[in-house]
Amino acid sequence: MSSDAVEIQARLAEFSTCEVSDALINLGSPHGGHIPDIRILSPSDRSTRICGPAYTVRMVLGSDTTAPRPSAHFVDTVPPGSVVVISAPHRVKNAVWGGLMTAGAQSRGARGVIISGRCRDLAEHRAASFPVFARAHSTLGQSPFTRPSEVNVPLLIHPDVEGDFPAVRVSPGDWMVADEDGVVCVPADLAEEVIKMASRGREVDERCMQDIKAGKGVQETFRKYRGQ
């Protein structure tokens, strides 16, 4: 990463996904960058938080003979410091990430993986303390159900139930933040604004917490500091 990107990563990583989502909502995002239905599966320590630029991977059904094929295995081209973001075909039951992929990604300096789909080999990810966020897990591997198709392309990630929440677009280089509360995508061109807005939001929340702990009413406190 460039020196500017390293600085952004360090500053953005200070904030929780909740703080980042609130900042994006205040900046006009309809979904706050939140990618629903994806949760932390590894490591066992739920205090884990990852933050890094997206390295995107699009999976297709194994029966798709027309979609492109990557020239190399996608794990072999993971940039150091990145977060792998995988979009699997909707509601497939097989995993698209396993223990060998964690070993390869970790050796290349990846910060973690976020999967719109399933993983497997949970014990191996946890033994490696490698962050894995996914919709669910499975006993089935990729083949013959799915296969990689494209890397570093924009992804449109939909919720489990389409229509009840906006899809989130993840472009290569967008900032991914993930922790025990969920997963958020910050468009690369909004990172600085999000950091400033999240800082202000944290200050407001700290004042609210002080007053509420002192016995003041929630409604009174919100009106005072949040204007609600």
Disulfide bonds with the S-S distance in Angstrom:
none
